[in-house]
Amino acid sequence: MVIEQPSCWILSDGTIGMEVQCIALAEALGFQYDKKHIKPYWLNRIFPRLAKLPGIPLATNFKQVTPQSSPDILITCGRRHAGASIALKRLSKGTTYTIHIQDPKINSKHFDLLIIPEHDKPRAPNIILSNGSLTRITQAILDREAQLIQQEVTSLIGKKIAVNIGGDTKDNKVDDETIQKLILSLNQFSADYECSLMITTTNRTSEPLKKALTSLTENPNIILWTGGSRNPYAGFLGVADAIIVTSDSINMISEACSTGKPVNIFPLGKNSKKREKFIGSLEKMGLVKYFNGEYRSWGYEPLNETARIANLINVKLKEKEIIQNAVDTELGRCP
């Protein structure tokens, strides 16, 4: 049955890195979507495949988020939501088309479509490989956000460098030695090249790291955002001449590479093998270089995986007769 405007749900537990990828894909597909926050059922998180069994709930709070009707299309991200996707497919009696982002570490047959990073390397007919995370960063968004922060950056001198700081991960805690190295490197870089730094942190940035970064603001050409007011992150990307991003976040690196601007990777402790492989692939493509204390400039075609993948999905949805008219998303830049 062909649907002119399919209903679309996003299931999320509020984890920003996962939720934003689902939103980015829904927007690129041209779908109006309902975002429903769930508390993943513990059994589904450990054994997602069991969600196929009758009686296994979609989520701990499933009655609050699941009315009698089911969506035409469901978008989820991350292994913790894989079971919810499988459960909703069961509850819809197979009518909901499920799109899942990131490798759920189970057989792809449990989903209609999987979007999996190239560095994870699984292969199946219903798998689309992506080079990094799906992002909402487009030139239109960069231009709009840059306009919103013009007053904040007017007084900055020299080249403007966006510095995107992550923090602790499940496999690496940022120690004092790494913090000191980061602070000294950023301070020296700004002084050597008489450039301005526009720094943002994330919810994974530890208090000791935030405190150390605050010491940099004694330099009037270094500004820092650590929370509270409107996040200028995308605006800083928009006005930046170059970007420094810490190595701990595939999402932030992918977003930086979506700008087409030089992206310098600063190692923030030991990387996982997956992140090392991902960064290595971007190096070979000429998108990123590891930070060496020098200002370097180079160009490349902006990474726009969200648009590319949305076009591929639209083709599949038309083939399945789920949608009538696909939304054409121009590759390489915002439509």
Secondary structure, 3 states (H helix, E strand, C coil): CCECCCCEEEEECCCHHHHHHHHHHHHHHCCCEEEEECCECHHHHHCHHHHHCCCCCCECCHHHHCCCCCCCEEEEECHHHHHHHHHHHHHCCCCCEEEEECCCCCCHHHCCEEEEEHHHCCCCCCEEEECCCCCCCCHHHHHHHHHHCHHHHCCCCCCEEEEECCCCECCECCCHHHHHHHHHHHHHHHHHHCCEEEEECCCCCCHHHHHHHHHHHHCCCEEEECCCCCCCHHHHHHHCCEEEEECCCHHHHHHHHCCCCCEEEECCCCCCHHHHHHHHHHHHHCCEEECCCCCCCCCCCCCCHHHHHHHHHHHHHHHCCCECCCCCCCCCCCC
